[in-house]
Amino acid sequence: MGEWRWQAGWIRPCPSDLGWLQPSEVITGQEIPAGGFAGPSVGLLTVWWPELLFAGIYLIGGVCMLVFAIRKDKHVVLVLSGFVLAAAGWIFYQKGTRLSYALFAMAALLIATEIYRLLRRSN
């Protein structure tokens, strides 16, 4: 029933008034339109919600670590949280997610901030 009928692959709707149809004849008698059949449309959050959730948690944690480390003058916190974000970005990258680049950017920001603070302090 409905728009998406299938039997061993995508087929167009079959006429139900013909009685029994041989499945092999129905499947091989199909004409595939140029560009293929249209797939079902899904929303942005249906596909991306786990990636957005986990990347958002890591990015918010990175921002919190940045603010905490700068206010409390903790050098190790910036470096460790930068490496944790880089590791999380690498794991996300290996799984093929696109938001891994945001994690890499946040890790680079944390490590670059600490390098800048160390260079400024030594002068």
Rosetta blueprint (number, residue, H / E / L):
1 M L
2 G L
3 E L
4 W L
5 R L
6 W E
7 Q L
8 A L
9 G L
10 W E
11 I L
12 R L
13 P L
14 C L
15 P L
16 S H
17 D H
18 L H
19 G L
20 W L
21 L L
22 Q L
23 P H
24 S H
25 E H
26 V H
27 I H
28 T H
29 G L
30 Q L
31 E L
32 I L
33 P L
34 A L
35 G L
36 G L
37 F L
38 A L
39 G L
40 P L
41 S L
42 V L
43 G L
44 L H
45 L H
46 T H
47 V H
48 W H
49 W H
50 P H
51 E H
52 L H
53 L H
54 F H
55 A H
56 G H
57 I H
58 Y H
59 L H
60 I H
61 G H
62 G H
63 V H
64 C H
65 M H
66 L H
67 V H
68 F H
69 A H
70 I H
71 R H
72 K H
73 D L
74 K L
75 H H
76 V H
77 V H
78 L H
79 V H
80 L H
81 S H
82 G H
83 F H
84 V H
85 L H
86 A H
87 A H
88 A H
89 G H
90 W H
91 I H
92 F H
93 Y H
94 Q H
95 K L
96 G L
97 T L
98 R L
99 L L
100 S H
101 Y H
102 A H
103 L H
104 F H
105 A H
106 M H
107 A H
108 A H
109 L H
110 L H
111 I H
112 A H
113 T H
114 E H
115 I H
116 Y H
117 R H
118 L H
119 L H
120 R H
121 R H
122 S H
123 N L
